[in-house]
Amino acid sequence: MKRSVIIGSGAALPRNAVSNDELAKRVDTSDEWIRQRTGIEQRYIADADETTASLGEAAARKALADADVSIEDIDLIICATSTPDNTFPATAVNIQHRLGMTHGAAFDMQAVCSGFVFAVTTANTYIMSGQADRVLVIGAETFSRILDWEDRTTCVLFGDGAGAVVLEAQEGVGLSNDRGVLTSHLRSDGSHRDKLYVDGGPSTTATVGHLRMQGREVFKHAVAMITDVIEDAFAATGLSADDIDWFIPHQANRRIIDASAKKLNIAPEKVVITVSQHGNTSAASIPLAIDSARHDGRLKKGDLVLLEAMGGGFTWGSVLVRW
């Protein structure tokens, strides 16, 4: 059977790293307050000339080089983002043009912080059905553009950045020791919309709007929802937490990450954490963490990797992949 194997990764961050102390100069907060509640030490904020598309392009070029393939080898580009350059066309089409690709197709995936998990699942479906041999999946965000910088409960949490992976169709035998995506599970529940949303949009206010969040409510639901889709992944494959080599969760909050790993009985040393350096980069957070673990030598061929995310909507999902 066909499997979707990740053969390369790349990452891109804005030039400007902003520490908690620097942020405290413009917002009523402190380094201690942010670290204790979130585990965040710094985040990257895009300058005016850095956009979701430019960051996505940079991450994509690195992923293509890492995979040792050219843009001509790519059949499809999926960009997971909630902060597109324009209402339309899709940021993926912009990136496609920047990369010099005139064949195939490109589209955006909007599932907020779960976007990368949804995009990988979609790419896997294209590959498994034979509609694509190689797919470039990008998570790219400039959340700094939609933050209310007077709201210290949200503006300290988020950052900008992009990550990308290349998935390639390879033959497997249908067992859990195959390389590639083994299973994925997606969920959404729109009844939680008001707990994490942006208060604007073309159809409602004709503005971009600002991010709004009920932090305690999000935390309350996060661990249970994350556990749900991970238990589904284990049930589908016959694997367990003991088999996991690396747990790479959405980097929203250190407390949520720690609580989720504890509930799933995943050892702390198996958890990849980048939230301290990047903040919450929404759909970019998982591919940024993947690239970090990949290039510092932790992530090796044959490792079993568990990806999970939860985002506004609510949306949530998991992907279990053999590297």
Contacts in CASP RR format, 6 or more apart in sequence:
PFRMAT RR
TARGET T0000
AUTHOR 0000-0000-0000
METHOD contacts of the structure
MODEL  1
MKRSVIIGSGAALPRNAVSNDELAKRVDTSDEWIRQRTGIEQRYIADADE
TTASLGEAAARKALADADVSIEDIDLIICATSTPDNTFPATAVNIQHRLG
MTHGAAFDMQAVCSGFVFAVTTANTYIMSGQADRVLVIGAETFSRILDWE
DRTTCVLFGDGAGAVVLEAQEGVGLSNDRGVLTSHLRSDGSHRDKLYVDG
GPSTTATVGHLRMQGREVFKHAVAMITDVIEDAFAATGLSADDIDWFIPH
QANRRIIDASAKKLNIAPEKVVITVSQHGNTSAASIPLAIDSARHDGRLK
KGDLVLLEAMGGGFTWGSVLVRW
1 128 0 8 1.000
1 171 0 8 1.000
1 172 0 8 1.000
1 173 0 8 1.000
1 174 0 8 1.000
2 127 0 8 1.000
2 128 0 8 1.000
2 130 0 8 1.000
2 169 0 8 1.000
2 170 0 8 1.000
2 171 0 8 1.000
2 172 0 8 1.000
3 169 0 8 1.000
3 170 0 8 1.000
3 171 0 8 1.000
3 172 0 8 1.000
3 174 0 8 1.000
3 178 0 8 1.000
3 179 0 8 1.000
3 180 0 8 1.000
3 181 0 8 1.000
4 120 0 8 1.000
4 123 0 8 1.000
4 124 0 8 1.000
4 127 0 8 1.000
4 128 0 8 1.000
4 135 0 8 1.000
4 167 0 8 1.000
4 168 0 8 1.000
4 169 0 8 1.000
4 180 0 8 1.000
4 181 0 8 1.000
5 167 0 8 1.000
5 168 0 8 1.000
5 169 0 8 1.000
5 170 0 8 1.000
5 179 0 8 1.000
5 180 0 8 1.000
6 165 0 8 1.000
6 166 0 8 1.000
6 167 0 8 1.000
6 180 0 8 1.000
6 290 0 8 1.000
6 321 0 8 1.000
6 323 0 8 1.000
7 67 0 8 1.000
7 68 0 8 1.000
7 69 0 8 1.000
7 166 0 8 1.000
7 167 0 8 1.000
7 168 0 8 1.000
8 63 0 8 1.000
8 66 0 8 1.000
8 67 0 8 1.000
8 165 0 8 1.000
8 166 0 8 1.000
8 294 0 8 1.000
9 62 0 8 1.000
9 63 0 8 1.000
9 66 0 8 1.000
9 163 0 8 1.000
9 164 0 8 1.000
9 165 0 8 1.000
9 166 0 8 1.000
9 287 0 8 1.000
9 290 0 8 1.000
9 291 0 8 1.000
9 294 0 8 1.000
9 295 0 8 1.000
10 59 0 8 1.000
10 60 0 8 1.000
10 62 0 8 1.000
10 63 0 8 1.000
10 66 0 8 1.000
10 163 0 8 1.000
10 164 0 8 1.000
10 165 0 8 1.000
10 287 0 8 1.000
10 291 0 8 1.000
11 59 0 8 1.000
11 62 0 8 1.000
11 161 0 8 1.000
11 162 0 8 1.000
11 163 0 8 1.000
11 164 0 8 1.000
11 287 0 8 1.000
11 288 0 8 1.000
11 291 0 8 1.000
11 292 0 8 1.000
12 55 0 8 1.000
12 56 0 8 1.000
12 57 0 8 1.000
12 58 0 8 1.000
12 59 0 8 1.000
12 62 0 8 1.000
12 161 0 8 1.000
12 162 0 8 1.000
12 163 0 8 1.000
13 44 0 8 1.000
13 55 0 8 1.000
13 160 0 8 1.000
13 161 0 8 1.000
13 162 0 8 1.000
13 278 0 8 1.000
13 288 0 8 1.000
14 44 0 8 1.000
14 45 0 8 1.000
14 46 0 8 1.000
14 47 0 8 1.000
14 50 0 8 1.000
14 55 0 8 1.000
14 160 0 8 1.000
14 161 0 8 1.000
15 44 0 8 1.000
15 47 0 8 1.000
15 50 0 8 1.000
16 44 0 8 1.000
16 45 0 8 1.000
16 46 0 8 1.000
16 47 0 8 1.000
17 42 0 8 1.000
17 43 0 8 1.000
17 44 0 8 1.000
18 42 0 8 1.000
18 43 0 8 1.000
18 44 0 8 1.000
18 45 0 8 1.000
19 31 0 8 1.000
19 41 0 8 1.000
19 42 0 8 1.000
20 29 0 8 1.000
20 30 0 8 1.000
20 31 0 8 1.000
20 34 0 8 1.000
20 35 0 8 1.000
20 40 0 8 1.000
20 41 0 8 1.000
20 42 0 8 1.000
20 156 0 8 1.000
21 31 0 8 1.000
23 29 0 8 1.000
23 34 0 8 1.000
23 155 0 8 1.000
23 156 0 8 1.000
24 30 0 8 1.000
24 31 0 8 1.000
26 149 0 8 1.000
27 149 0 8 1.000
27 150 0 8 1.000
27 152 0 8 1.000
27 155 0 8 1.000
27 156 0 8 1.000
28 152 0 8 1.000
29 152 0 8 1.000
29 156 0 8 1.000
31 41 0 8 1.000
34 40 0 8 1.000
34 156 0 8 1.000
35 41 0 8 1.000
37 253 0 8 1.000
37 255 0 8 1.000
38 156 0 8 1.000
38 157 0 8 1.000
38 253 0 8 1.000
38 254 0 8 1.000
38 255 0 8 1.000
38 275 0 8 1.000
38 279 0 8 1.000
39 253 0 8 1.000
39 254 0 8 1.000
39 255 0 8 1.000
39 275 0 8 1.000
39 276 0 8 1.000
40 156 0 8 1.000
40 157 0 8 1.000
40 254 0 8 1.000
40 275 0 8 1.000
40 276 0 8 1.000
40 279 0 8 1.000
40 280 0 8 1.000
41 276 0 8 1.000
41 277 0 8 1.000
42 276 0 8 1.000
42 277 0 8 1.000
42 279 0 8 1.000
43 158 0 8 1.000
43 159 0 8 1.000
43 160 0 8 1.000
43 278 0 8 1.000
43 279 0 8 1.000
43 281 0 8 1.000
44 159 0 8 1.000
44 160 0 8 1.000
44 161 0 8 1.000
44 278 0 8 1.000
45 144 0 8 1.000
45 159 0 8 1.000
45 160 0 8 1.000
46 55 0 8 1.000
46 142 0 8 1.000
46 144 0 8 1.000
46 145 0 8 1.000
46 160 0 8 1.000
46 161 0 8 1.000
50 142 0 8 1.000
50 160 0 8 1.000
51 85 0 8 1.000
51 142 0 8 1.000
52 81 0 8 1.000
52 83 0 8 1.000
52 84 0 8 1.000
52 85 0 8 1.000
52 91 0 8 1.000
52 140 0 8 1.000
52 141 0 8 1.000
52 142 0 8 1.000
52 162 0 8 1.000
53 85 0 8 1.000
53 91 0 8 1.000
53 94 0 8 1.000
53 95 0 8 1.000
53 98 0 8 1.000
53 140 0 8 1.000
54 98 0 8 1.000
55 140 0 8 1.000
55 142 0 8 1.000
55 160 0 8 1.000
55 161 0 8 1.000
55 162 0 8 1.000
55 284 0 8 1.000
56 79 0 8 1.000
56 91 0 8 1.000
56 95 0 8 1.000
56 138 0 8 1.000
56 139 0 8 1.000
56 140 0 8 1.000
56 161 0 8 1.000
56 162 0 8 1.000
56 163 0 8 1.000
56 164 0 8 1.000
57 95 0 8 1.000
57 98 0 8 1.000
57 99 0 8 1.000
58 162 0 8 1.000
59 138 0 8 1.000
59 139 0 8 1.000
59 140 0 8 1.000
59 161 0 8 1.000
59 162 0 8 1.000
59 163 0 8 1.000
59 164 0 8 1.000
59 287 0 8 1.000
59 291 0 8 1.000
60 77 0 8 1.000
60 95 0 8 1.000
60 99 0 8 1.000
60 136 0 8 1.000
60 138 0 8 1.000
60 164 0 8 1.000
61 99 0 8 1.000
62 164 0 8 1.000
62 291 0 8 1.000
63 136 0 8 1.000
63 163 0 8 1.000
63 164 0 8 1.000
63 165 0 8 1.000
63 166 0 8 1.000
64 70 0 8 1.000
64 71 0 8 1.000
64 74 0 8 1.000
64 99 0 8 1.000
64 136 0 8 1.000
64 166 0 8 1.000
66 166 0 8 1.000
66 294 0 8 1.000
67 166 0 8 1.000
67 168 0 8 1.000
69 134 0 8 1.000
69 166 0 8 1.000
69 168 0 8 1.000
71 99 0 8 1.000
71 100 0 8 1.000
71 101 0 8 1.000
72 101 0 8 1.000
72 103 0 8 1.000
73 134 0 8 1.000
74 101 0 8 1.000
74 104 0 8 1.000
74 134 0 8 1.000
74 135 0 8 1.000
74 136 0 8 1.000
74 166 0 8 1.000
75 103 0 8 1.000
75 104 0 8 1.000
75 105 0 8 1.000
75 126 0 8 1.000
75 131 0 8 1.000
75 132 0 8 1.000
75 133 0 8 1.000
75 134 0 8 1.000
75 135 0 8 1.000
76 104 0 8 1.000
76 105 0 8 1.000
76 106 0 8 1.000
76 123 0 8 1.000
76 126 0 8 1.000
76 131 0 8 1.000
76 132 0 8 1.000
76 134 0 8 1.000
76 135 0 8 1.000
76 136 0 8 1.000
77 92 0 8 1.000
77 95 0 8 1.000
77 96 0 8 1.000
77 99 0 8 1.000
77 101 0 8 1.000
77 105 0 8 1.000
77 106 0 8 1.000
77 107 0 8 1.000
77 135 0 8 1.000
77 136 0 8 1.000
77 137 0 8 1.000
77 138 0 8 1.000
78 92 0 8 1.000
78 106 0 8 1.000
78 107 0 8 1.000
78 108 0 8 1.000
78 109 0 8 1.000
78 119 0 8 1.000
78 122 0 8 1.000
78 123 0 8 1.000
78 135 0 8 1.000
78 136 0 8 1.000
78 137 0 8 1.000
78 138 0 8 1.000
79 90 0 8 1.000
79 91 0 8 1.000
79 92 0 8 1.000
79 95 0 8 1.000
79 106 0 8 1.000
79 107 0 8 1.000
79 108 0 8 1.000
79 109 0 8 1.000
79 119 0 8 1.000
79 138 0 8 1.000
79 139 0 8 1.000
79 140 0 8 1.000
80 108 0 8 1.000
80 109 0 8 1.000
80 110 0 8 1.000
80 111 0 8 1.000
80 115 0 8 1.000
80 116 0 8 1.000
80 118 0 8 1.000
80 119 0 8 1.000
80 137 0 8 1.000
80 138 0 8 1.000
80 139 0 8 1.000
80 140 0 8 1.000
80 283 0 8 1.000
81 91 0 8 1.000
81 108 0 8 1.000
81 109 0 8 1.000
81 110 0 8 1.000
81 138 0 8 1.000
81 139 0 8 1.000
81 140 0 8 1.000
81 141 0 8 1.000
81 282 0 8 1.000
81 283 0 8 1.000
82 110 0 8 1.000
82 112 0 8 1.000
82 141 0 8 1.000
82 143 0 8 1.000
82 198 0 8 1.000
82 282 0 8 1.000
82 283 0 8 1.000
83 141 0 8 1.000
83 142 0 8 1.000
83 143 0 8 1.000
83 145 0 8 1.000
83 146 0 8 1.000
83 282 0 8 1.000
84 90 0 8 1.000
84 91 0 8 1.000
84 108 0 8 1.000
85 91 0 8 1.000
85 94 0 8 1.000
86 94 0 8 1.000
87 202 0 8 1.000
90 106 0 8 1.000
90 107 0 8 1.000
90 108 0 8 1.000
91 108 0 8 1.000
91 140 0 8 1.000
92 106 0 8 1.000
92 107 0 8 1.000
92 108 0 8 1.000
92 138 0 8 1.000
93 106 0 8 1.000
93 107 0 8 1.000
95 106 0 8 1.000
95 138 0 8 1.000
95 140 0 8 1.000
96 106 0 8 1.000
109 115 0 8 1.000
109 118 0 8 1.000
109 119 0 8 1.000
109 122 0 8 1.000
109 283 0 8 1.000
111 117 0 8 1.000
111 118 0 8 1.000
111 119 0 8 1.000
111 188 0 8 1.000
111 283 0 8 1.000
111 311 0 8 1.000
111 315 0 8 1.000
112 196 0 8 1.000
112 282 0 8 1.000
112 283 0 8 1.000
112 311 0 8 1.000
112 312 0 8 1.000
112 313 0 8 1.000
112 315 0 8 1.000
113 250 0 8 1.000
113 252 0 8 1.000
113 280 0 8 1.000
113 282 0 8 1.000
113 283 0 8 1.000
113 285 0 8 1.000
113 309 0 8 1.000
113 310 0 8 1.000
113 311 0 8 1.000
113 312 0 8 1.000
113 315 0 8 1.000
114 186 0 8 1.000
114 250 0 8 1.000
114 283 0 8 1.000
114 309 0 8 1.000
114 310 0 8 1.000
114 311 0 8 1.000
114 312 0 8 1.000
114 315 0 8 1.000
114 316 0 8 1.000
114 317 0 8 1.000
115 139 0 8 1.000
115 282 0 8 1.000
115 283 0 8 1.000
115 309 0 8 1.000
115 315 0 8 1.000
116 137 0 8 1.000
116 139 0 8 1.000
116 283 0 8 1.000
116 284 0 8 1.000
116 285 0 8 1.000
116 286 0 8 1.000
116 287 0 8 1.000
116 307 0 8 1.000
116 309 0 8 1.000
117 184 0 8 1.000
117 186 0 8 1.000
117 250 0 8 1.000
117 286 0 8 1.000
117 307 0 8 1.000
117 308 0 8 1.000
117 309 0 8 1.000
117 317 0 8 1.000
117 318 0 8 1.000
117 319 0 8 1.000
118 186 0 8 1.000
118 315 0 8 1.000
118 317 0 8 1.000
119 137 0 8 1.000
119 138 0 8 1.000
119 139 0 8 1.000
119 283 0 8 1.000
120 137 0 8 1.000
120 165 0 8 1.000
120 167 0 8 1.000
120 181 0 8 1.000
120 184 0 8 1.000
120 307 0 8 1.000
120 319 0 8 1.000
120 321 0 8 1.000
121 181 0 8 1.000
121 184 0 8 1.000
121 186 0 8 1.000
121 319 0 8 1.000
123 132 0 8 1.000
123 135 0 8 1.000
123 137 0 8 1.000
123 167 0 8 1.000
124 167 0 8 1.000
124 181 0 8 1.000
124 184 0 8 1.000
124 319 0 8 1.000
126 132 0 8 1.000
126 135 0 8 1.000
127 133 0 8 1.000
127 135 0 8 1.000
127 167 0 8 1.000
127 168 0 8 1.000
127 169 0 8 1.000
130 169 0 8 1.000
132 169 0 8 1.000
133 168 0 8 1.000
133 169 0 8 1.000
134 166 0 8 1.000
134 167 0 8 1.000
134 168 0 8 1.000
134 169 0 8 1.000
135 166 0 8 1.000
135 167 0 8 1.000
136 164 0 8 1.000
136 165 0 8 1.000
136 166 0 8 1.000
137 164 0 8 1.000
137 165 0 8 1.000
137 166 0 8 1.000
137 167 0 8 1.000
137 287 0 8 1.000
138 162 0 8 1.000
138 163 0 8 1.000
138 164 0 8 1.000
138 287 0 8 1.000
139 162 0 8 1.000
139 163 0 8 1.000
139 164 0 8 1.000
139 283 0 8 1.000
139 284 0 8 1.000
139 287 0 8 1.000
140 161 0 8 1.000
140 162 0 8 1.000
140 163 0 8 1.000
140 283 0 8 1.000
140 284 0 8 1.000
141 159 0 8 1.000
141 160 0 8 1.000
141 161 0 8 1.000
141 162 0 8 1.000
141 281 0 8 1.000
141 282 0 8 1.000
141 283 0 8 1.000
141 284 0 8 1.000
142 160 0 8 1.000
142 161 0 8 1.000
143 158 0 8 1.000
143 159 0 8 1.000
143 160 0 8 1.000
143 211 0 8 1.000
143 280 0 8 1.000
143 281 0 8 1.000
143 282 0 8 1.000
144 158 0 8 1.000
144 159 0 8 1.000
144 160 0 8 1.000
145 208 0 8 1.000
146 198 0 8 1.000
146 208 0 8 1.000
146 209 0 8 1.000
146 210 0 8 1.000
146 211 0 8 1.000
147 154 0 8 1.000
147 155 0 8 1.000
147 158 0 8 1.000
147 210 0 8 1.000
147 211 0 8 1.000
148 154 0 8 1.000
148 155 0 8 1.000
148 210 0 8 1.000
148 211 0 8 1.000
148 212 0 8 1.000
149 155 0 8 1.000
151 210 0 8 1.000
153 213 0 8 1.000
153 215 0 8 1.000
154 211 0 8 1.000
154 212 0 8 1.000
154 213 0 8 1.000
157 252 0 8 1.000
157 253 0 8 1.000
157 279 0 8 1.000
157 280 0 8 1.000
158 211 0 8 1.000
158 279 0 8 1.000
158 280 0 8 1.000
158 281 0 8 1.000
158 282 0 8 1.000
159 278 0 8 1.000
159 279 0 8 1.000
159 280 0 8 1.000
159 281 0 8 1.000
160 281 0 8 1.000
160 284 0 8 1.000
161 278 0 8 1.000
161 281 0 8 1.000
161 284 0 8 1.000
161 288 0 8 1.000
162 284 0 8 1.000
162 287 0 8 1.000
162 288 0 8 1.000
163 284 0 8 1.000
163 287 0 8 1.000
163 288 0 8 1.000
163 290 0 8 1.000
163 291 0 8 1.000
164 287 0 8 1.000
165 287 0 8 1.000
165 290 0 8 1.000
167 181 0 8 1.000
170 179 0 8 1.000
170 180 0 8 1.000
172 178 0 8 1.000
172 179 0 8 1.000
176 182 0 8 1.000
176 237 0 8 1.000
176 238 0 8 1.000
176 239 0 8 1.000
176 322 0 8 1.000
177 322 0 8 1.000
178 322 0 8 1.000
179 301 0 8 1.000
179 302 0 8 1.000
179 322 0 8 1.000
179 323 0 8 1.000
180 321 0 8 1.000
180 322 0 8 1.000
180 323 0 8 1.000
181 319 0 8 1.000
181 320 0 8 1.000
181 321 0 8 1.000
182 233 0 8 1.000
182 236 0 8 1.000
182 237 0 8 1.000
182 239 0 8 1.000
182 320 0 8 1.000
182 321 0 8 1.000
182 322 0 8 1.000
183 232 0 8 1.000
183 233 0 8 1.000
183 236 0 8 1.000
183 237 0 8 1.000
183 319 0 8 1.000
183 320 0 8 1.000
184 233 0 8 1.000
184 317 0 8 1.000
184 318 0 8 1.000
184 319 0 8 1.000
184 320 0 8 1.000
185 229 0 8 1.000
185 232 0 8 1.000
185 233 0 8 1.000
185 236 0 8 1.000
185 317 0 8 1.000
185 318 0 8 1.000
186 229 0 8 1.000
186 315 0 8 1.000
186 316 0 8 1.000
186 317 0 8 1.000
187 225 0 8 1.000
187 228 0 8 1.000
187 229 0 8 1.000
187 315 0 8 1.000
187 316 0 8 1.000
187 317 0 8 1.000
188 313 0 8 1.000
188 314 0 8 1.000
188 315 0 8 1.000
188 316 0 8 1.000
189 313 0 8 1.000
189 314 0 8 1.000
190 313 0 8 1.000
190 314 0 8 1.000
192 217 0 8 1.000
192 221 0 8 1.000
192 312 0 8 1.000
192 313 0 8 1.000
192 314 0 8 1.000
193 312 0 8 1.000
193 313 0 8 1.000
194 214 0 8 1.000
195 213 0 8 1.000
195 214 0 8 1.000
195 215 0 8 1.000
195 217 0 8 1.000
195 218 0 8 1.000
195 221 0 8 1.000
195 312 0 8 1.000
195 313 0 8 1.000
195 314 0 8 1.000
196 211 0 8 1.000
196 212 0 8 1.000
196 213 0 8 1.000
196 214 0 8 1.000
196 215 0 8 1.000
196 218 0 8 1.000
196 311 0 8 1.000
196 312 0 8 1.000
196 313 0 8 1.000
196 314 0 8 1.000
197 211 0 8 1.000
197 212 0 8 1.000
197 312 0 8 1.000
197 313 0 8 1.000
198 208 0 8 1.000
198 209 0 8 1.000
198 210 0 8 1.000
198 211 0 8 1.000
198 212 0 8 1.000
199 205 0 8 1.000
199 209 0 8 1.000
199 210 0 8 1.000
199 212 0 8 1.000
200 207 0 8 1.000
200 208 0 8 1.000
200 209 0 8 1.000
200 210 0 8 1.000
201 207 0 8 1.000
201 208 0 8 1.000
201 209 0 8 1.000
219 253 0 8 1.000
219 255 0 8 1.000
219 256 0 8 1.000
221 310 0 8 1.000
221 314 0 8 1.000
222 252 0 8 1.000
222 256 0 8 1.000
222 260 0 8 1.000
222 310 0 8 1.000
223 256 0 8 1.000
223 259 0 8 1.000
223 260 0 8 1.000
223 263 0 8 1.000
225 310 0 8 1.000
225 314 0 8 1.000
225 316 0 8 1.000
226 249 0 8 1.000
226 256 0 8 1.000
226 260 0 8 1.000
226 308 0 8 1.000
226 310 0 8 1.000
226 316 0 8 1.000
226 317 0 8 1.000
226 318 0 8 1.000
227 260 0 8 1.000
227 263 0 8 1.000
227 264 0 8 1.000
228 316 0 8 1.000
229 308 0 8 1.000
229 316 0 8 1.000
229 317 0 8 1.000
229 318 0 8 1.000
230 264 0 8 1.000
230 306 0 8 1.000
230 308 0 8 1.000
230 318 0 8 1.000
232 318 0 8 1.000
233 239 0 8 1.000
233 306 0 8 1.000
233 318 0 8 1.000
233 319 0 8 1.000
233 320 0 8 1.000
234 240 0 8 1.000
234 241 0 8 1.000
236 320 0 8 1.000
237 320 0 8 1.000
239 304 0 8 1.000
239 320 0 8 1.000
241 264 0 8 1.000
241 265 0 8 1.000
241 266 0 8 1.000
242 265 0 8 1.000
243 304 0 8 1.000
244 266 0 8 1.000
244 270 0 8 1.000
244 304 0 8 1.000
244 305 0 8 1.000
244 306 0 8 1.000
245 270 0 8 1.000
245 302 0 8 1.000
245 303 0 8 1.000
245 304 0 8 1.000
245 305 0 8 1.000
246 270 0 8 1.000
246 271 0 8 1.000
246 272 0 8 1.000
246 293 0 8 1.000
246 298 0 8 1.000
246 299 0 8 1.000
246 303 0 8 1.000
246 304 0 8 1.000
246 305 0 8 1.000
246 306 0 8 1.000
247 261 0 8 1.000
247 264 0 8 1.000
247 266 0 8 1.000
247 270 0 8 1.000
247 271 0 8 1.000
247 272 0 8 1.000
247 305 0 8 1.000
247 306 0 8 1.000
247 308 0 8 1.000
248 272 0 8 1.000
248 286 0 8 1.000
248 289 0 8 1.000
248 290 0 8 1.000
248 293 0 8 1.000
248 305 0 8 1.000
248 306 0 8 1.000
248 307 0 8 1.000
249 256 0 8 1.000
249 257 0 8 1.000
249 260 0 8 1.000
249 261 0 8 1.000
249 271 0 8 1.000
249 272 0 8 1.000
249 286 0 8 1.000
249 307 0 8 1.000
249 308 0 8 1.000
249 309 0 8 1.000
250 280 0 8 1.000
250 285 0 8 1.000
250 286 0 8 1.000
250 308 0 8 1.000
250 309 0 8 1.000
250 310 0 8 1.000
250 311 0 8 1.000
251 257 0 8 1.000
251 273 0 8 1.000
251 274 0 8 1.000
251 275 0 8 1.000
251 278 0 8 1.000
251 279 0 8 1.000
251 280 0 8 1.000
251 281 0 8 1.000
251 285 0 8 1.000
251 286 0 8 1.000
251 288 0 8 1.000
251 289 0 8 1.000
252 275 0 8 1.000
252 280 0 8 1.000
252 285 0 8 1.000
252 310 0 8 1.000
253 275 0 8 1.000
253 280 0 8 1.000
254 273 0 8 1.000
254 275 0 8 1.000
254 276 0 8 1.000
257 271 0 8 1.000
257 273 0 8 1.000
257 275 0 8 1.000
258 268 0 8 1.000
258 271 0 8 1.000
260 308 0 8 1.000
261 267 0 8 1.000
261 268 0 8 1.000
261 270 0 8 1.000
261 271 0 8 1.000
266 306 0 8 1.000
272 289 0 8 1.000
272 290 0 8 1.000
272 292 0 8 1.000
272 293 0 8 1.000
272 298 0 8 1.000
273 289 0 8 1.000
274 285 0 8 1.000
274 288 0 8 1.000
274 289 0 8 1.000
274 292 0 8 1.000
275 285 0 8 1.000
278 285 0 8 1.000
278 288 0 8 1.000
279 285 0 8 1.000
281 288 0 8 1.000
282 311 0 8 1.000
285 309 0 8 1.000
286 307 0 8 1.000
286 309 0 8 1.000
290 299 0 8 1.000
290 305 0 8 1.000
290 307 0 8 1.000
293 299 0 8 1.000
299 305 0 8 1.000
299 323 0 8 1.000
300 323 0 8 1.000
301 323 0 8 1.000
302 322 0 8 1.000
302 323 0 8 1.000
303 322 0 8 1.000
303 323 0 8 1.000
304 320 0 8 1.000
304 321 0 8 1.000
304 322 0 8 1.000
304 323 0 8 1.000
305 320 0 8 1.000
305 321 0 8 1.000
305 322 0 8 1.000
305 323 0 8 1.000
306 318 0 8 1.000
306 319 0 8 1.000
306 320 0 8 1.000
307 318 0 8 1.000
307 319 0 8 1.000
307 320 0 8 1.000
307 321 0 8 1.000
308 316 0 8 1.000
308 317 0 8 1.000
308 318 0 8 1.000
308 319 0 8 1.000
309 316 0 8 1.000
309 317 0 8 1.000
310 316 0 8 1.000
310 317 0 8 1.000
END
